[in-house]
Structure formats: structure tokens, C-alpha cells
Amino acid sequence: MQEVYPKTIIACIEYVEKKFTDSRLFFGHGTTNAHEEASWLVMSVTELEEITLEIEQTFVVQLPQYLSIEKLAELRIMTRKPLAYLLGESWFSGHKFYIDERVIVPRSHIGEHIRDRFHPWLGIMPIQSALDLCTGSGCIAVAMALAFCDITVDAVDISVEALDVARKNIERYSLDKRVRLFQGDLFDALTPLSSYDLIVCNPPYVSTQIIQDLPPEYRFEPAVAFDGGADGLDIVCRILRECSKHLTNSGRLFMELGSAAMELEEKSPKTPFTWLTSSNGESAVLTLTKQELIKIQERF
Ligand SMILES: C[S@@+](CC[C@H](N)C(=O)[O-])C[C@H]1O[C@@H](n2cnc3c(N)ncnc32)[C@H](O)[C@@H]1O
């Protein structure tokens, strides 16, 4: 007997995309719309890395694969759980990571700047060491170690559970010798004299008000990963105050501020911040040199 279900990749994606669109899901955990999310689901289950013309024309989705796709799509709709948690995976800066609910789903704009090796901000500066502050799944630390193939990276998080996930990702990419994990509160996790050429950070920066209004998908993520206090800037300001002494003389900080970028500008209107523009036009990643940080740190 002939089974009737969408058998081509394109038909399968369109089928899931329609379900997602009709269910008014929120997309923001690694994808930005129903089509991207449906494509990710279908490609993950069918273990495809890309969809070429040949795959479009010849690949047949098997019935067990279709049933898995259907089940995952239903779960995504019924629970509103981000797809990354349902699949146990996420993509960041061109690499696949193991993900579960102990960490947020990687989506920082910093990923695209890592892929570009922070061009043109580092110039000819040689990079030997980097720090990923607030590492979560370890995605930034691992992506940096892969982009700069001879540097060492230290990665800090306050959450022991998050560090377990980061450890898995470091092992997955066999980076145990170049990426080290530290548990603790920001720079307190490190020795007072540790310094780095590059400090990269995606800190908790969401204000109390914004947290209350977030779509249901965000409730699956650890609160400690978002909570930036009343104006979102509690941790950001601590980093701005403490960062310079952990940078080498030619060192530089890159920090994502997302929704708190405007708050920071309003808090310190006279500070000439430099914002990196991401491919979607958002300017939410801040960069400062050690010398700039020394000049402004007292203001925070
Ligand atoms: C926005 S998430 C970023 C995770 C990861 N870097 C990413 O981009 O997907 C922030 C992370 O900061 C950690 N965190 C929160 N407060 C911290 C603190 N005081 N010291 C160190 N890490 C902290 C959280 O556990 C969480 O993993």
C-alpha cells in the first residue's frame, strides 16, 4: 500500500512551516521565522547538512523520519519549548553544539563577528589568549578556539550546570587542551593577575520589566542567563568597571548588550561607545580597548 505523506524535502518543510505559522509560535531561538525553523527541524531529523538541487529532486523522506518530524512539530507547538531543546542541538557561528535546558539557546550576534575574526577591529594584533565571560554552553569559547586555531581560551560561568554543558561541547570539538572552564562570579573566578588579548562576553542584560513580558519560549531558559536587574545593566556595569585589569595592553573587549544597549547610552550619554553592526542591521555588540576602558570605568 502507498503511504500518503509529504515525501520530498521541500514538501515536508512547507508542511511543517504551515503548521508553525498557523500556531503563531515565537521564533528567536536560533531562527527568525517559521520557514527557517521548519527547515532546521526537517534537516536535523533527515541528517542533511544542506539542501542542494539534487537533494531537492531525489531525496525521499522515509516514513519513520516523517513520523519523527510530525511528533517534534507537535511538541514544539503544544509545549512552546524552543526547538533546540527538543533536538538537543543548536548552531552557532557555523558549528553545531549540544544544548539542553541548563543553558540558553546560542544566538548571540557575537557569533558572526567570531566567524569574521572580529574584522577589522583586531587589525594586525596577534591574539594568544581569550576569555569568554558568561560562557553558558561554551559556544563562544569553542567558536573562538576554532576561529583562532592557536589561541588558548578561558571560559567562566557562575552556573555549575551550564559548565557541564560547556564541557560536553569542548569535548565534542576535542579542545580540552586549549579551552579551560572556571566556575564563579565574573572575574572572581580567575586569578587576579590573569589577562587576555580578547575578552568576549554575552552577559545577562535583560531588565526586570522586559523579562516579565517575554514570550512563553523564554520560560524554558535559565533565569540566571537573562536577569540584568532593574535596568538590565547590573552585570554589564560590573564588567565595564572590572574588565581593564584583565586585558593585555593592546587588548579589547567585545560585549553583547541587546535590549540594554539603549539603556547604557542613556545612562552615560557622554561616553563615545563603539557599536558593531550585525548582518540584520542591529548594533548591539559593544567594543572597547583597554585604554578606553581605563578612561571610562569610573562612570559605572
Ligand atoms: C546570556 S547567557 C550567555 C551564554 C552563552 N555565552 C551564549 O552566548 O549563548 C549568560 C550566562 O551568564 C551566566 N552568568 C550569570 N551571572 C553570572 C555571573 N555573575 N558570573 C558568571 N556568569 C554568570 C549565566 O549562567 C549564563 O550562562
The ligand as an ORCA input file, in Angstrom:
! r2SCAN-3c Opt
* xyz 0 1
  C      23.125     35.329     28.087
  S      23.846     33.832     28.713
  C      25.164     33.623     27.546
  C      25.571     32.196     27.341
  C      26.480     31.983     26.126
  N      27.696     32.748     26.234
  C      25.747     32.321     24.845
  O      26.051     33.371     24.234
  O      24.854     31.556     24.425
  C      24.620     34.433     30.173
  C      25.387     33.403     31.013
  O      25.960     34.119     32.113
  C      25.962     33.303     33.259
  N      26.052     34.198     34.425
  C      25.079     34.921     35.023
  N      25.576     35.659     36.031
  C      26.908     35.397     36.080
  C      27.979     35.859     36.915
  N      27.758     36.734     37.894
  N      29.224     35.382     36.686
  C      29.448     34.480     35.680
  N      28.481     34.009     34.874
  C      27.229     34.471     35.052
  C      24.671     32.515     33.154
  O      24.728     31.329     33.898
  C      24.573     32.288     31.637
  O      25.130     31.040     31.287
*
